[in-house]
Amino acid sequence: MRAARFHEYGGAEKLVIEQAPEPRPGPGEIRIRVAAASVNPIDWKLRAGALRELIPVELPAVPGRDAAGVVDEIGDGVEGVTVGDRVFGLGGVTGATAELFVLSAWAHAPATWNDEQAAGAGLASVTAMRGLDALGPLAGRTLLVEGASGGVGSAAVEIAVARGATVIGTASERNHDFLTALGAVPTTYGPGLAQRLAALAPHGVDIVLDTAASGSLDDLVAIAGDPQRVATVADHARGQRLGTHVVNAENDPSLLAAAAELGGQGRYTPRIEEVCSLERIAEAHARAEGGRTRGKIVIRI
């Protein structure tokens, strides 16, 4: 099968397109013929070697953790899905940017999403939902999302609005119209945030979700008034020091199904900034690594 791989750690130029062995699904897994895969921060961090002590990978490695496509092989013990079904989901920490990919958690993709949107939903929606769930019920509460225009942040905004929250999102001014379209009240991040929030939410912010790891977590805790009213999916070290909720993504099919249900209702649509061909994956990684992405970058296989 054709795949993008890196044979050594380094920059985006280490990615090459070549033939790679086909993966096979084990018990409880399915294999899909990939239509599209998304680019996530963990992909370029693994490729760069930044996580080699925490998450070692066997080289050469195929980057990518989530994808969408059509089921073409089913492992032992799997029920509720058949060959030919269109699904999206998560596999291991690598493997997605290839013609074939094994999923360990998946859901049927709603007809309201195209392949690129389905590919962008997996890791972003699971991460956002786990962060939101850590904060408790959302209905009737005011939520601040730090880094609201990124892949996880934009998913969190739409999902929180669907659950009845009033959402304020931080982003650069160029993304304020984008946040408004998602259903959030936009504001800029950085110095003076507490004062800006006082004008936007006179009764205060109830809960905060940090998706940015911008170094603002101390300020976000001060704004919330209690570290247990703050969750971070991005700044784990500082979150542990401050006593906030520290959240990691998990391959949870129930969360994927919940995202798909909202998608089918038209209440959550993964936002795609750019679609690149497999041959342009190095360019996609470099762009993602530079930050400031609005929604997700997706690789069309």
JOSULQUI-V992509 format. One record per helix or strand of 3 or more residues. SS is the DSSP state (hx for helix, st for strand). FROM is the first residue (numbers start at 0). LEN is the number of residues. If there is no record, write none. Layout:
SS,FROM,LEN ; SS,FROM,LEN
This chain:
st,1,5 ; hx,11,3 ; st,14,5 ; st,29,10 ; hx,40,8 ; st,65,9 ; st,85,5 ; st,99,4 ; st,104,4 ; hx,114,5 ; hx,121,13 ; st,141,5 ; hx,150,12 ; st,165,5 ; hx,172,10 ; st,184,3 ; hx,192,8 ; st,206,4 ; hx,216,8 ; hx,226,3 ; st,229,3 ; hx,235,7 ; hx,252,12 ; st,271,6 ; hx,277,12 ; st,294,6
